[in-house]
Amino acid sequence: MKRRSPVVPGGVVAMDRHYFRNIGAYDSDMTLWGAENLELSIRAWLCGGSVEILPCSRVGHVYRNHIPPAFPYEEVMMRNKIRIAETWLGSFRENFYKHNTLASLISKVEKPDCNESLQLQKRLGCRDFHWFISNVYPELHLPKDRPKFSGKLHNTGIGFCADYRSRGGVSEGPVELSPCTDATNQDFEYSSMKEIRSGSAPQLCFGIRHDKVIFQNCTEAAENSQQHWDVQESGMIIHILSGKCMEAVQSEPEANLFLRPCNKSANQLWQFECSHVLDER
């Protein structure tokens, strides 16, 4: 049975050749590989097509032997994502830049030439991205523009930041602490629903298991107060259901987050810090 999907991985796409050519094939101005599946999926939806998954299908994929050590993969992929934002996201691209430090930095220095893609958009009579959110992916969480409550979640005592590390498709796992960087996996947002969401995986929220702070799939159920937090001006983050505070606990070789009785110690003090923005040169 087919299932609709907002996007599919780039290596498993099957498409009629004539349809593929008619909607513009791959964007020839995207570099090497990375994010082309996002661009093609969004374009298909917005320009009259659909994207579907066949759960019982099997696909073989031969991987490259290696990526050259000096290859700037993250930067190359981010330039491709910037092309997607400039071509397809419309006013939503500002949301993308506000919550993606590297993309914001690159876009301030250089902007891609998207004229050919925009002309294709007009020729095909494509819809706007608001339609995509409303009709294709209504579950998508859109971060609110609340600078005071978004950015790196920095702990005063240990001096580290909360960190999301992908675990090969397993969403649930401990929230870890590591040295603060400008990587997107350290971006978080305190939502209007009193959730602390990951910026790089916005379907994941801070939850609790046996007093340990973990990532859980966010739920829209208002009664799920296990994922509700009170972020205070003092820097304390209180788990509303238990009344306990989020505390950084250092135990070699790692640091994790736990709930502890509130005592205002440095390890219980947190601050959302905006990502660094470099000067244009």
N, C-alpha and C positions, 0 to 999 in steps of 0.2 A: 504494500500500500504506500503510495507516494505521500510525502509530507512537505509542506511549504517550509522554506528556510530563508531568513534574511540574506545570508551569504553561504558560500560553500568553499572548501579549500581549493586552491588553484590547481593542484595536481590531479584532481578527480573530476574535472568538468567534462561532460558530454553535451555537445550542442550540434544542431543542424548546421552544416557548413555554410549554406546560403544565408541563414539567419545570422550566423556569426559575422559574416562579411557585411551584411546589411546594417547591422548596428555598430559597425566601425571596427570590428575585430579587437585585438589588444591595443591599448594606447601605446603607440610607438615611441612616445617621448618619456615613458617610464623607464628607469634604469635597471638593467640586469633582471633581478627578480625581487619580489617582496611587495605585498599589498595589491598585486594585480587581480587577485581573486575578489578583493573588496570592491575595486573599481568596476570590474565586469559584472558582479552580482548587483550592485546598486544601479548600474546603467540598465541592466536587463529589466529590473523592477520598474524603474522610473520611465522607461521608454516602451512600455506596453507588453513586456514579457513577464515571466515568472521564474523563480528558482525553486527547485524541488529536490528532495532527497529520496533515494530508493534504499531503505534500511537494509535490505537483504543483498545488495550488490557487493561485489568483491572487486577491488582494484589493486593491481600490482604497481609498485613505484620503485624505480631504481634511483637511489640517491647518488649524488656526486661523491667522489672519494674524499674530498676535503675542500674547505674554504681557505684560501691563502691567509696566513696569520695577520697580515697587514690590511686585509680587506675591511673597510669601514662599513660593515653590514647595517648597523643600526642607523647610521647617517643616510645611507643610500635608500633604505626602506622608508625613512622619515620623509625624504624628498618626494618619494612616490605618494606618500600619504598627503603631503601638502598639495600635490596635483589633484588628488581626489577632493580635498577640502575646497580648493579654489574653483573646481569645475562643478561639483555636485551638491555641496552642502549649503550653498546660499548663505543666508544670515547665520546659520548654525556653525559656520566655520569659525566665528569668533569664540564660540564655546570650546571648540577644538583647540584653538591656540591658547586660551586662558588656562587650560588644564593639561597642556603638553609643553614643557619647557623647551625641549630641543626643537620642536616644530616652530615655536614662537621665535627662538633665536635665529634659526635659518631663514624664516620668512622675512625677518627685519632686514636681512642682508641681501636676499635675492628672492624674487618672485618668479614662478614658472610662467612660460608663455602658453596659455590655455585656449588661445583663440580658435584653433582648429577643433578642439573638443567642444567648445561652446557653440560653434557653428553646427557641429553634428547634433548637439542637443536641440537646437532650433529646427533642424531638418527633420528630426524624428518626432518632434512635438512632445518632448519629455515633460513629465510632471516635476514638481519641486520636492525638496527633501522633506518638507512638512507632511506631504502625502505619504512618503515612505514610513515616517514615524507613526502616523495615525493609522495606516492600513496594513503595513507589513510587519512592523516591529513595535507595537504599542507598549510592550513590556519594557522597552529600553528606558533606563534611568538617565535623565538629563541632569547633570550637576547644576546646582543653583550657583549664581554668582555671589558668593558670600566670602570675601577675602579673609575675614577674621576667622572663619571656620573651615579653611581648606589650605592644603599645602603639606609640608613635611610635619609629621606628628613627632615632635622632639621631646625627649625626656630630660629634665634638668639634672637629675642625679647621676645617671650613667653617661649622659651626653650623646646617646645614640638615638636613631629614629626607627619608628615602626616600619616593617618591611614585609611586602608580599612577594613570595617566591612561588612561581608556578610549579606544580607537582605532577606534571604529565597528565593533566586532565582530572586529577583529584582535587576538588575544590576545597574540601574541609581540611583544616590543619591549623597548627599553632601560629599565632602572630609572633614573629621574631623581631629582634632588635639588631641593628647593625650600624656601622658608621654612616653618617648622613651624606648623601650624594644628590645629584640632580636627576637621578634615574626616575622614570615615571612609576616604578613599582613602589616608590616611597611617598607617593601622593595620596592623600586621603581627604574626605569631605565629611563634615558633620551636617547631615541633611535636616530638613524641616520636620522629618518624621522621627527625629532623635536617634538616627542611625549613624554609625561611623562606617562609611563605605570606602572601598579601595578605588583609587582613581584609575588604575590600570586594569582592574577587573571589577567593574561597578555592580556586578550581580552579587558580590561578596560583601558581607557585613560582619562587624565584630559581634561575636556571640560568646556564650559561656558553656563550659563543660567542666564540672568538678572544680569550680573556681579558677580554671585556666581560661584565658582569653584566646579564642580561636576564630578563624574565618568560617562563616556559614553562609549558605545561600540565603540572600535577603528574602524576606517574606512580606507580602503586602498586608498580612493579617494584623490588624491593629492590636489584637490581644497578645501577640507574641512579644511580650515585654522583656524577654531574655535578650533581645537585641536593642533595647532602649537605654540611652545614656544621657546624663546631664553634664554637659561640658560647662564648667564654671569659669568666671572671670579670674578667680584665684589660681587657676591652672589645674585644679583637681577635676578628675573625670569620674563621676559616680554612676555605678550600675543601679538604675532606678529600682529594679525589683528587689535586689538584695540590700541596697543601701551601702554597699562596700565600694572602695575606691580602686581604680586601676593602678597597679604598682609594677614597676620594672624590677625584675629579680635577676641578678647576675649569677649564673652557675656555669662554670667552665664546661665545654668550650663555647657556650652560647648564652644569650639572655632572652628571657621570655616574659610575658605579661600574665599577672595573676590578680585576683580580687583579694584585697586585704582590708581589715578595719581601717577606716580613715584616720590618719595621724598627721597629715600635712608634711610628711618627710619629703626630701628632695626627690626621692624615687617615685613619689606620687604626684609630682608636678609636671604638667605637660603644656606644650604650646604649639599651635599650628603656625608654621613658618612658611612664608612664600618662597618659592624657588628663586634662586639667583638669576638675575637678568644681566647679561654682559653688555657693556657699552658698545655701540656701533663704531666701527673703525673704518 
